[in-house]
Amino acid sequence: MAQTAKARKVDDIGAMVKDAKSVILADFTGLNVKDISELRRVCRESGVVFRVVKNTLARKSFDSMGLAGVSILLDGPTAIAVSTADEARAAQVLKKFADDYELPRLKGGYVQGRVLSAAEVRRLAVLPSREVLLAQVVGTVQAPLRGIINCLNASLRDLVNVLKAVGDKKAA
């Protein structure tokens, strides 16, 4: 391969990773052509870019971007899944596919300036979506306020019931 073609591939990897919210690395060994095509389709539908890369070219690209910590994950056959929409999206897609097909094996990843191990990527994959997490926070903040309102309403309701009972007793 000519040097200019290699330099272009290094630049392509850099462009793919530059605006990424998460970069997940996986070993795709054992996937046949049909399964890897299915994985690419699932990734594409989820807004995740999935690409098989040469380790030396990826290492050069990561090092030039200041992501040298990710280079230690480049051992053996490597595919990169990149998500620009959500930090957990690429991990979720790969984990779900791996649960169904038992492959690919997660190697690790890079999210918000931090290199993740394979175990951390699996934990990231089981996180609920951002919207669900925000709803849980709102529900947690709202619960004590709802309790106070119910207590205040209960006191007023009890007062009304006592006044009604006294009025009923006087009427009888």
C-alpha positions in Angstrom: 0.0 0.0 0.0 1.4 3.4 -0.9 2.3 5.8 1.8 -0.3 8.3 0.7 -3.0 5.7 0.9 -1.9 4.8 4.4 -1.8 8.5 5.4 -5.3 8.9 4.0 -6.6 5.9 6.1 -4.9 7.4 9.2 -6.7 10.7 8.5 -10.0 8.8 7.9 -9.8 7.1 11.3 -8.9 10.4 12.9 -11.9 12.1 11.2 -14.2 9.3 12.3 -13.0 9.5 16.0 -12.6 13.3 16.2 -16.3 14.2 17.1 -17.1 10.9 18.7 -18.7 10.8 22.1 -17.6 7.2 22.5 -15.2 4.8 20.8 -15.6 1.1 21.5 -13.0 -1.4 20.3 -13.9 -5.0 19.7 -12.4 -8.3 18.5 -14.5 -9.5 15.7 -12.7 -12.9 15.2 -15.1 -15.7 14.6 -17.8 -13.6 13.0 -18.6 -14.9 9.5 -19.4 -12.5 6.6 -23.2 -12.8 7.1 -22.9 -12.0 10.8 -20.5 -9.0 10.4 -22.8 -7.6 7.7 -25.7 -7.9 10.1 -23.6 -6.2 12.8 -22.8 -3.3 10.4 -26.5 -3.0 9.5 -27.5 -2.9 13.2 -24.9 -0.3 13.9 -25.9 1.8 10.9 -29.5 1.8 12.0 -28.5 2.9 15.5 -26.3 5.7 14.2 -23.1 4.0 15.1 -20.1 3.7 12.7 -18.5 0.3 12.7 -15.3 -0.2 10.9 -12.5 -2.9 10.9 -9.1 -1.2 11.1 -5.5 -2.1 10.9 -3.9 -1.7 14.3 -0.8 0.2 13.1 -2.9 2.8 11.3 -5.3 3.2 14.2 -2.4 3.5 16.6 -0.9 6.3 14.5 -4.2 8.0 14.3 -4.9 7.8 18.0 -1.4 8.9 18.9 -1.6 11.9 16.6 -4.9 12.9 18.3 -3.4 12.5 21.8 -5.3 9.3 22.6 -2.3 7.2 23.3 -4.1 5.3 26.1 -6.4 3.8 23.6 -3.4 2.3 21.7 -2.9 -0.3 24.4 -6.2 -1.9 23.4 -5.1 -2.4 19.8 -4.0 -6.0 20.0 -5.2 -8.6 17.6 -8.0 -8.1 15.1 -9.8 -4.9 15.9 -13.0 -3.2 14.9 -14.0 0.3 16.0 -17.5 1.3 16.8 -18.0 5.1 17.0 -21.0 7.0 18.3 -21.4 10.7 17.9 -25.0 10.8 19.4 -24.7 9.2 22.8 -21.9 8.0 25.0 -23.5 4.6 25.6 -25.0 3.9 22.2 -22.0 2.1 20.6 -21.5 0.0 23.7 -25.2 -0.9 23.9 -25.3 -2.0 20.2 -22.2 -4.1 20.5 -23.2 -5.7 23.8 -26.7 -6.5 22.5 -25.2 -8.1 19.3 -22.7 -10.0 21.4 -25.5 -11.3 23.7 -27.3 -12.6 20.6 -24.3 -14.0 18.6 -21.7 -14.4 21.4 -19.4 -12.2 19.4 -17.7 -9.7 19.0 -15.6 -9.6 22.2 -15.3 -6.2 23.7 -11.7 -5.0 24.2 -12.4 -1.6 25.8 -13.2 1.9 24.8 -12.7 5.6 25.1 -15.4 7.9 26.5 -15.1 11.5 27.6 -11.3 11.5 27.9 -11.1 8.2 29.7 -9.9 4.8 28.6 -12.4 2.1 29.6 -11.7 -1.6 30.2 -13.9 -4.3 28.7 -15.8 -4.6 32.0 -16.4 -0.9 32.2 -17.7 -0.9 28.6 -20.2 -3.7 29.6 -21.3 -1.6 32.6 -21.8 1.4 30.3 -23.9 -0.7 27.9 -26.4 -1.6 30.6 -27.0 2.0 31.6 -30.4 3.4 30.8 -30.7 6.1 28.2 -30.2 9.7 29.1 -33.9 10.4 29.1 -34.7 7.6 31.5 -31.9 8.8 33.9 -33.3 12.3 33.8 -36.8 11.0 34.5 -35.4 9.1 37.5 -33.7 12.2 38.8 -36.9 14.2 38.4 -38.9 11.5 40.2 -36.5 11.3 43.0 -36.5 15.1 43.5 -40.3 15.2 43.2 -41.1 12.4 45.7 -40.4 14.4 48.9 -42.4 17.4 47.6 -45.3 15.0 46.7 -45.1 13.6 50.3 -45.4 17.1 51.9 -48.3 18.0 49.7 -50.1 14.7 50.6 -49.5 15.4 54.3 -50.9 19.0 54.0 -53.9 17.7 52.0 -54.5 14.9 54.6 -54.6 17.5 57.4 -57.1 19.6 55.6 -59.1 16.5 54.5 -59.3 15.4 58.2 -60.4 18.8 59.3 -63.2 18.8 56.7 -64.3 15.3 57.8 -64.4 16.3 61.5 -66.4 19.5 60.7 -68.8 17.4 58.5 -69.2 14.8 61.3 -69.9 17.6 63.8 -72.4 19.2 61.4 -74.1 15.8 60.8 -74.3 15.2 64.6 -75.9 18.6 65.2 -78.4 18.0 62.3 -79.5 14.7 63.8 
